[in-house]
Amino acid sequence: MTAVAVWSRSPSPQDLLDARLARGWTPTPTDTRDGPQVLGYAACALPRAL
């Protein structure tokens, strides 16, 4: 098995999120007791409520 690196450095969570968003990915809410919520670092992709 061969691994191929696509990053010249270790990517940050923001780098990984930006790459996913650039490919058209969107965060998917998870049903929780408090209603649907985007969990984890993906929540950073959503606009913040004032």
N, C-alpha and C positions, 0 to 999 in steps of 0.2 A: 504494500500500500504506500502511496506517495501523497504527501501533503503539499498543497500549494498556498503560499502566503500571498494575500492580496493587499496587505498593509505594510508599509515600510517601518512602522512602529506599532506598538501595542495600542489599539484603538480605545478611546474613551467610550463610556456609555452614550454620550452625546453623538460621537462619530458613528456608532452603530445605529442609533436611532435615525440620524440624518440620512444614512445610506438606505435604510429601509423605506423611509418616507419618499426618497428620491425615486425608488422603484415602484411607487404607487401603493405601498402598504398603508393601511389605516388601523389604528388601535381598535380592538374589539372589546366592548364592555362585557364584564362578567357579572352574572346575577349574584348579588349578595343580599344579606338580610336587610341592608339599608338601601336596596335598589341597585340598578345597574351601575357599575363603576369600572373605569379603566384602571387596572392595577399596575404596580411597578413603575419602572422608569418611563414606560410608554405614556403615562399620564402627563409627562412633560410636553407631549405633542399637542395637548388640548389647550384651548384658550382658557385663561384663568377668569373665574367669576369675580366681579368687583364686590 
